[in-house]
């Protein structure tokens, strides 16, 4: 049975990325700490994303809005009693890790071979504790469903969301 959020409308606005870490994966605090260590040393880190890659079009849109000075965020979430959320500012999106920047990934990516598994990369300069209420303000561009709803009722591990509210009267 597929659950649908009652209102469904298209939304437009800046894109942001939401990544769900499986509950049986590394605890989110360990993931964040490993990335913060690289940020502390180099000022930036590449966050690798596995599973389905973002499309070339979405990567291009993310990079266009970054170049235009639009704040673009990644929200990394893990479901425990509630959603634990950490957010970072995206400086660049890519479908491959630049070869000259392998030192800008956490050591465990290299040691475990994850560096070869990831197919989407986000260069970020911070990881701050967020709130699950942030997820209620993000909407899936194509459906208008809230990211919060999609995370609670779906299985997707990688979502793009738009800040704002659905446009009423616009159907998908």
Legacy VTK file of the C-alpha trace (Angstrom):
# vtk DataFile Version 3.0
C-alpha trace
ASCII
DATASET POLYDATA
POINTS 172 float
0.000 0.000 0.000
1.397 3.376 -1.008
0.521 6.272 1.263
0.031 9.665 -0.323
0.025 12.990 1.383
-3.414 14.542 0.790
-2.308 17.730 -0.941
-0.137 17.330 -3.986
1.053 20.338 -5.945
4.156 21.374 -7.798
6.635 23.609 -6.033
9.374 25.802 -7.400
12.372 27.317 -5.681
15.981 26.563 -4.795
16.832 22.877 -4.578
18.322 21.293 -1.485
19.439 17.708 -0.991
18.220 15.334 1.726
20.153 12.144 2.441
18.822 9.388 4.676
21.404 7.257 6.476
19.989 3.805 7.216
19.329 3.073 10.871
21.531 -0.020 10.591
24.397 2.004 9.099
26.967 4.077 10.938
25.413 6.322 13.606
24.902 9.787 12.164
27.170 11.291 14.834
30.114 9.165 13.587
29.453 10.166 9.968
29.283 13.851 10.894
32.384 13.684 13.118
34.445 12.058 10.341
33.415 14.805 7.898
34.005 17.580 10.444
37.540 16.293 10.974
38.300 16.864 7.276
36.611 20.296 7.395
38.751 21.251 10.412
41.905 20.242 8.532
41.108 21.469 5.004
38.142 23.860 5.300
35.925 21.654 3.102
34.970 17.993 2.649
33.363 15.933 -0.091
30.243 14.100 1.101
29.744 10.961 -0.985
26.256 9.662 -1.749
25.490 6.121 -2.894
22.413 4.474 -4.338
20.689 6.316 -7.148
22.746 9.228 -8.406
21.306 12.688 -8.752
20.556 13.391 -12.407
22.892 15.547 -14.494
20.096 18.118 -14.640
19.748 18.332 -10.865
23.525 18.547 -10.413
23.598 21.367 -13.000
20.713 23.183 -11.239
22.449 22.869 -7.860
25.694 24.282 -9.298
23.848 27.087 -11.129
22.087 28.235 -7.968
25.352 28.012 -5.987
27.086 30.156 -8.643
24.213 32.654 -8.395
24.776 32.985 -4.640
21.698 31.011 -3.579
22.301 29.134 -0.341
22.114 25.438 -1.119
22.014 22.881 1.680
22.336 19.197 2.274
20.390 17.702 5.161
21.676 14.348 6.389
19.050 12.506 8.413
18.799 9.294 10.381
15.655 7.964 12.026
16.059 7.104 15.690
13.272 8.066 18.105
12.845 11.051 15.803
14.830 12.242 12.810
18.334 13.357 13.750
19.328 16.056 11.261
22.668 17.625 10.401
22.857 20.306 7.717
25.692 21.662 5.625
26.174 24.298 2.964
26.844 22.840 -0.483
29.646 24.575 -2.392
29.635 22.267 -5.425
27.838 19.157 -6.680
29.411 16.539 -8.935
28.754 13.062 -10.289
32.383 12.123 -9.680
35.046 12.930 -7.122
37.792 15.102 -8.619
40.932 12.923 -8.629
43.074 15.731 -7.205
40.744 16.102 -4.198
40.786 12.597 -2.690
42.389 14.030 0.457
39.128 15.925 1.005
37.166 12.784 1.921
36.965 11.076 5.320
39.572 8.362 5.804
36.926 5.648 6.166
35.795 6.281 2.549
39.241 5.190 1.364
39.794 2.391 3.896
36.405 0.758 3.221
36.310 1.296 -0.548
33.224 3.508 -0.292
35.025 6.114 -2.380
34.477 3.788 -5.368
30.817 3.141 -4.545
29.552 6.712 -4.325
28.112 8.236 -7.488
27.137 11.716 -6.325
29.420 14.094 -4.458
28.647 17.287 -2.544
31.461 19.594 -1.457
30.491 21.195 1.847
32.161 23.491 4.367
30.105 22.826 7.491
27.958 20.310 9.331
25.650 21.795 11.945
23.029 20.174 14.119
19.640 20.783 12.571
16.066 20.051 13.491
13.490 17.687 12.077
11.214 20.734 11.719
13.468 21.771 8.792
12.154 18.759 6.899
8.575 20.069 7.146
9.632 23.187 5.231
11.037 21.216 2.289
8.838 19.861 -0.484
9.458 17.386 -3.291
9.443 19.503 -6.485
7.487 17.036 -8.635
4.799 15.981 -6.164
4.531 18.793 -3.633
4.745 16.252 -0.799
6.782 17.368 2.189
10.202 15.772 2.626
9.142 14.956 6.187
6.184 12.960 4.835
8.339 11.227 2.210
10.905 10.176 4.816
8.277 8.864 7.203
6.327 6.911 4.586
8.836 6.068 1.875
12.084 4.231 1.452
14.083 6.652 -0.679
17.537 7.432 0.646
18.208 10.471 -1.558
15.692 13.251 -2.103
15.760 16.760 -3.486
13.542 19.303 -1.816
12.486 22.891 -2.307
12.060 25.360 0.544
8.660 26.980 0.589
5.119 25.792 0.351
3.297 24.033 -2.458
1.554 26.224 -4.979
-2.150 25.727 -4.366
-4.236 24.830 -7.381
-1.348 23.455 -9.406
-1.741 19.754 -10.009
0.980 17.301 -10.950
LINES 1 173
172 0 1 2 3 4 5 6 7 8 9 10 11 12 13 14 15 16 17 18 19 20 21 22 23 24 25 26 27 28 29 30 31 32 33 34 35 36 37 38 39 40 41 42 43 44 45 46 47 48 49 50 51 52 53 54 55 56 57 58 59 60 61 62 63 64 65 66 67 68 69 70 71 72 73 74 75 76 77 78 79 80 81 82 83 84 85 86 87 88 89 90 91 92 93 94 95 96 97 98 99 100 101 102 103 104 105 106 107 108 109 110 111 112 113 114 115 116 117 118 119 120 121 122 123 124 125 126 127 128 129 130 131 132 133 134 135 136 137 138 139 140 141 142 143 144 145 146 147 148 149 150 151 152 153 154 155 156 157 158 159 160 161 162 163 164 165 166 167 168 169 170 171
